[in-house]
Amino acid sequence: MALQQPEGLVGIHTNMPKVVPPAIELAIVAGNPLPSDVVLANDEEKAAVEQLNFVYRHVYYAYMMGSRPQSLTAFADSPVGLAAFMLDHDRDSLALISRAFAGQKEGLTRDDVLDNITLFWLTNTAVSAARLYAENKRPFFGALGVTLPVAVSVFPDELYQAPKSWAEQAYPNLIHYNRLPKGGHFPAWEQPELFVEELRSGLRSLR
């Protein structure tokens, strides 16, 4: 939507921003060292590169849904198969979800997790939802040239934590950047109060 800029859209908020410089993403996706002319400016950028290297090597759900979504028939055939796939989304999300079943009171509850799985099971929409990855033809994290005002919220257990320096390069009209103390890949679900606060403060200048 930010690229299409439909009438009435004055800005966007994102918690998994597409800000990775093209040369860095191309190298990481290919499993190559960074080009010699790429200089990482600070510790935030170095940490982001390490996180992205891990993501592209270990977050297999994206590759499976991106290449063979119609083959994921267990989603529609077995509630246990669906649950297993959704629970083991990525390393950090699994840890956050596991807390609910270990009796911890932070973030999600058991009912939150089961409700989410049940929503996909009863509507039989897991396979069709997976097709989003196959239909997407753009880089997962690479900058796309968005010029609208953008608010960015960075959660500590996201797949990667976007450095402010990259956000400023990718979004020339960056109006908000904030690092949160807790939250993962699904902050609107796991930390709704924090997420709403970020949404409000991030876009307040556009009111």
N, C-alpha and C positions, 0 to 999 in steps of 0.2 A: 504493500500500500504506500509506503514511504517513497518508493521509486516511481509509482504510478501517479502519486500526488492527486488523488481525486478531489473534487471540489468539496470544501468543508473540512478537509484534514489539515490541521494547522501544526501538528507535531506528533511525535510518538514517544512512548516509553518502552524500554527493553531491559530485560534482566539477563539475556544471553546475547550480547551485542556482536555484530559482525564487524570486527575491527582489525583482524589480523592482516598485516601487510602481505600483498600477493607473493613476494619472493620468499617470505617465511613460510606461508602456507604450502606453496608448491614444494618446497624442500621437505617439509615435515610429512606431507602426504606421500611423497615418493620414498621416504625413508633415507633421505640424503642429508649430509651436513649442511648447515646454513652457508649460503654463498659468502665468499671472502669479503665482499663489499657491504655485507649486512652487519651492522654494529648494534648490539643490544645496549640501550642507553642506561639501564638501571636494573635493580634487583627485581622489580615488578615484571619487567619484560623477560628477564632470564627465567623467572618462575613460571611465567605463562608459556614459554617455549617448552619447558619440562612437562607441564601439564598437558599441552597439546600433543607432545610426543607420546605420552601415555594413552591419551584418548584415542588417537589414530591407530594404536597397536592393540588396544584391549576392549574398546567399546563396540563389540561385535554386532549388537542389535541393529545399529545403523546400517552396517554393510548387508546384513540379512534382509532387512526391510527395504533397503535401497536396490537390491539386485534380484531378490526372489520373493516378493511379498505374497504372491498367490500360492506359494508353496508352504506357507506357514499355516497349514490346515489344523494344527493342534489348537490354534486360537479358537476355532469354531467347533472343534470336536471334543475338547476336554477342558473343563474349568480349572483342573489342576495344571494342565499345560499352559493355559493362559496366565494363571497366577504365577507360575514359576518364571515365565518370561518377564512379566511386569515387575515382579519383586526384584529380580536381578538385573535391573536396568543398567546400572553402572556401579562401580565400587562404593562411592560415597553415598549414593541414593540408597543402596542396599543397607548400609550401616545406619542411615537415618530411619529407614522403615523398620529395621530390626529392633530399634529401641522400643517401638510400640509393643512388640511381642515379648520384650524383656521386662516390661512393667514400668519403664521410665515415662515420665509425664511431660516431656518436652516434645513439642511439635505434634506429629500425627498420633492418632489413636488406632487401635485395632479396627474399630468400625470405619474409620476414614479409609484405611487400606482396603478392607473388604468391600466397602461401598464402591470404591473406584473400580475394582475388578468386576464386581457385579454389574455395574453400568455397561461395561463393554460386553459382558457375557449375555445379559438379557436382551440387549439390542443387536447382538451378533455383528458388531461393527469393528472388531479388532483387526480383521484382515483389511477392510477398506481403509481404516485409519493408518495402517502400515504403508499403504500405497503412497502416502504423502512423500515418503522418502524416495520412492522410485520416480515420482513425478517431478521432484525438485531437481532442477538442472543448475543450480547455483552452488557455490562453495558453502560449506557448513558455517565457517567462521570468517571468511574473507570479506574485506571491505567492499561495498557495492556502489559507493558514490551517492549516498543519501545526503541531500542538502537541506531538508526540512529541519526544524528544531528537534533535537533529540535529548531525552533524559535517560541516563544509564544508571542502573542499580547493580552492584556487584556483590553477590553472595559468596561466602567463604567456601561452601561445598559445591559450587557450580562445577561443571566439567572443566572449565578454565576460568581464571579470574582476569578479566580484561584490564590491562594497564591503562591508566588515565592518558598516558602519552599516545597510545594507539587510538584511544577513543577520540582524542582531539584531532588526530590526523584523519581518521575515517569520517568524523562528523564535524565539518567546519562550523556548524551551528549547534555545538554542544551547549545545552543550557543547564545541565545538572549531571553531576557524577558523584556517586557516594558508595562507599564500601560498608556493608552491613556486618554486624557481629555474629549473625547466625543465619542459617538457611542454605538450601541446596538447589538442585536442578528444578524443583517444582515449588518455588517460594509462595506462589499464590495459594497453593494447596497446603503446604506445610507451615508457613508463617504468614497467614493472611493479614494479620494486623500490621506487621512490618511492611508487607507488600503494599497495602492500601496507603499507609503513611508515605511511602516512597512515591507512589503514583501521584498522590496529591501534591506533595512538595516538589516533585520533579516537573510537573506541568503547571504549577501555580502561576508562573510568569506569563502563561499564554491565555489566562482567563480574561 
